[in-house]
Amino acid sequence: MPAKPTIARIWRGRTRREIADVYEPYLRAEGIPPLEKTALGVQLFREDGETETWFTTISYWASMDAMTAFTKGEPTKVHHLERDAEFLIELPERIEIHRILVDRQGLR
């Protein structure tokens, strides 16, 4: 049975709206699989605006140590995908790391 997540690691990036449909499958193919292999869970969100699209990836970790091992000792450093500079309006400079205080899924 996997451990319960205590840490959420959040990455956000934005593209121009007209290329979001190209970036999404790239992000799914290149950014999500490494997380699926190691994290306890991962979610990918997309928010379309009129001119920009935001992508948010949240990965869930049992502990800071587990997340730090995945990031090779640099949990807050952004590890950009090879083509991120081509797609993103600007390269994100930070990762958010949050302690999970309440985790109640599937309430209904």
C-alpha positions as CSV (number, residue, x, y, z in Angstrom):
1,M,0.0,0.0,0.0
2,P,1.6,3.4,-1.0
3,A,2.2,6.0,1.7
4,K,-0.2,8.8,2.1
5,P,1.0,12.0,0.4
6,T,2.2,14.8,2.7
7,I,3.7,17.1,0.1
8,A,2.3,18.7,-3.1
9,R,4.8,20.0,-5.7
10,I,3.2,22.5,-8.0
11,W,4.5,23.8,-11.4
12,R,2.7,26.4,-13.5
13,G,3.4,27.5,-17.1
14,R,1.5,29.5,-19.7
15,T,1.4,29.4,-23.5
16,R,-0.2,31.6,-26.1
17,R,-3.7,30.3,-26.6
18,E,-3.1,29.4,-30.3
19,I,-0.3,26.9,-29.4
20,A,-1.9,25.3,-26.3
21,D,-3.3,22.4,-28.3
22,V,0.2,21.5,-29.4
23,Y,1.9,22.0,-26.0
24,E,-0.6,19.9,-24.1
25,P,0.2,16.6,-25.8
26,Y,3.9,17.4,-25.5
27,L,3.5,18.1,-21.8
28,R,1.5,14.9,-21.3
29,A,4.2,12.8,-23.2
30,E,7.3,14.4,-21.7
31,G,6.5,15.9,-18.4
32,I,3.9,13.5,-16.9
33,P,5.4,10.0,-17.3
34,P,8.5,10.6,-15.1
35,L,6.1,11.8,-12.3
36,E,3.8,8.8,-12.8
37,K,6.8,6.5,-12.3
38,T,7.9,8.0,-9.0
39,A,5.2,10.3,-7.3
40,L,2.2,8.9,-5.4
41,G,0.0,10.8,-7.8
42,V,-0.1,13.5,-10.4
43,Q,-2.7,15.9,-11.8
44,L,-2.5,18.1,-14.9
45,F,-4.8,21.1,-15.2
46,R,-5.5,23.4,-18.1
47,E,-7.1,26.9,-18.0
48,D,-7.9,28.5,-21.3
49,G,-8.1,32.3,-21.4
50,E,-8.8,34.5,-24.4
51,T,-5.1,34.9,-25.3
52,E,-3.2,32.6,-22.9
53,T,-3.5,29.1,-21.6
54,W,-2.2,28.1,-18.1
55,F,-1.0,24.6,-17.4
56,T,-0.6,23.4,-13.8
57,T,1.0,20.1,-12.8
58,I,0.6,18.9,-9.2
59,S,2.5,15.9,-8.0
60,Y,2.0,14.3,-4.6
61,W,4.8,12.9,-2.5
62,A,5.0,10.9,0.7
63,S,7.7,13.2,2.2
64,M,10.2,15.9,1.4
65,D,12.9,13.2,1.2
66,A,11.0,11.3,-1.5
67,M,10.5,14.4,-3.5
68,T,14.1,15.6,-3.0
69,A,15.4,12.2,-4.2
70,F,13.3,12.6,-7.4
71,T,14.6,16.1,-8.0
72,K,18.2,15.0,-7.4
73,G,18.5,17.2,-4.3
74,E,16.9,20.4,-5.7
75,P,13.2,20.3,-4.9
76,T,12.5,23.9,-5.7
77,K,14.5,24.1,-8.9
78,V,12.5,24.1,-12.1
79,H,13.6,21.4,-14.5
80,H,12.4,22.6,-17.9
81,L,11.4,20.2,-20.6
82,E,13.6,20.3,-23.7
83,R,11.0,22.3,-25.8
84,D,9.6,24.5,-23.0
85,A,11.4,27.6,-24.3
86,E,9.7,27.1,-27.6
87,F,6.2,26.9,-26.2
88,L,6.0,28.8,-23.0
89,I,5.6,32.6,-22.8
90,E,8.3,32.7,-20.2
91,L,10.2,29.9,-18.4
92,P,8.8,29.5,-14.9
93,E,11.4,30.4,-12.3
94,R,10.0,28.6,-9.3
95,I,8.2,25.5,-8.1
96,E,5.7,25.7,-5.2
97,I,6.0,23.1,-2.4
98,H,3.1,22.8,-0.1
99,R,2.4,20.6,2.9
100,I,-0.9,18.9,2.6
101,L,-3.0,19.7,5.6
102,V,-6.4,18.2,4.5
103,D,-6.7,15.4,2.0
104,R,-10.3,14.2,1.7
105,Q,-11.1,12.9,-1.8
106,G,-14.1,11.0,-2.9
107,L,-16.4,12.5,-0.3
108,R,-19.5,11.8,-2.4
